[in-house]
Amino acid sequence: MHELSLFAHVPNSRVAHVKRALKTVTGMPGVPLLEHHLIYKPKRNRQTIGGATGGNSSTGPANTAAAGDFYYLQLVADILKSECQNSDPVAEQSGSSAPPSQPNSDVMEIDSTNATATVEQNATSAEVGKAPYDIRKQKWTIRFSDLPEVNGKRPVTSRMVHNAVVHEGDALSFVDSLGYTPVSEYILSGDYFVYHNIYITVTRLLLPSQSFSPFPTSSLRQLDPADSFLLQASIKVLSANEQETMNKGVEELKTIRAELKGVIELEPGDRLSLDTRVR
């Protein structure tokens, strides 16, 4: 699957204005988004996987693997969705918000992990009367994002992505068994909007006070001292080999960029900033 995206930096003073513009353009209010991201890297790197190389000119399989790139993996949990699944169904229906239905396509899809989630309007309400947050009880999605294509081929950021939902079992132990170890984590907090096939997020990065403990939310701190937000408008294209489909996705992103012109300037992301390779 390929992801086509445009980005924009949103200063804290402009967040409310940008969200009002998105509400007008998309015809829906922003839906709260709160995700827990765990970052993993391979336990072995290119220097160690092939063993000692001094004076050894072997080109066996181990050294062939060592010449390749290694990438970070993420485990992503939708905290609000998990809390709603454990809440009272009656209260959930009366106090939740979901995006309006959007036309589906056989070649494009909105990120269903978040776009179809039923969430509570107030993130902090998830803490009231609940058991302590337990990472091993969350529904995790394993996410891989490739290095974006070189800019210039398309006027958007294009990269291959893969998502795999872990329906049952211990996702953390499973990723460990694949040869990965956790290196960092963060909380993605904000709102999302849906515009046709486009999934739009306005979010900021928060860091938990202690590892694997994002709650209570009052203990989270902003990664950016200026408390700025990032807007990302993205489309998931099922087949990058279908040139017509890719072009359609690019045109839809151009449309939302034109709709928001004068409010916020959407641009392709910096390729190096989105580099997921392990150095």
Beta strands, then each sheet from edge to edge (+ up, - down):
strand 1: 2-10
strand 2: 31-42
strand 3: 73-78
strand 4: 96-97
strand 5: 108-109
strand 6: 119-120
strand 7: 140-145
strand 8: 157-165
strand 9: 180-195
strand 10: 198-207
strand 11: 221-222
strand 12: 229-237
sheet 1: 5+ 12- 1+ 8- 7+ 3- 2+ 9- 10+ 11-
sheet 2: 4+ 6-
end
